[in-house]
Amino acid sequence: MFSKYERQKDKRSYGERFSMFTGPQFISPPERIKPNKILQWDGEGMPIYATSGAAAE
């Protein structure tokens, strides 16, 4: 048994399907999240977390 909606042919023309994927995907790039900690590694390979200068401001 299968659904009548399963594996249906796309009824749009090639131009309509192709135009969907052209042009800019994002209007403007999202704003970057500023880091609030700096990750440093010690000699044994353990992480050391320190607050960054941007987080203190």
N, C-alpha and C positions, 0 to 999 in steps of 0.2 A: 504494500500500500504506500502511496505517496501523495503529497499534497498537489493540487492542481496548479499551485503557484510556484512549485519547485522547478528550477531549471527552465524558466521561461525565457524566450528570446527577447532581447531588448528592442523595444519598438521604436526607439529614437533613431534618427538618421545618423550617419557617420559624423556629419558636421556638428550636430547637436551634442553627440557624445564627446567629440574631440574638443569642442569649445569649452567644455567643463574643466579641462585640465590645462588651459593656456592662460597666460597672464600671471600677475602676481598672486601668490598664495596667501600672503599676509599683507595687509595695507601698510603697517609699520611694524618693525621688529619689537618684541616685548622688552620692557625695561629690565635690565639685569638686576638680580638681587645682590646687594652688597654683602660681602662676607663679614661676619662679626667675630670670627676666630681665625687665627693663623695656625696651621698644622705644621709642626716641626718634628723631626725624628731624632732620637738620641742614638748613642753608639750601639745600644743593644737592640735597636729596631723598634722600640716602643714609642708611641706617639706622645708628643707634648703639645697641649693646646694652650695658646696664649691669645689674649684679646688683641684685636687689631686697633690701630689708631682711629679708623673710621667708626668703630663701635663706640669709642669713648667720646666722640664728638656729639 
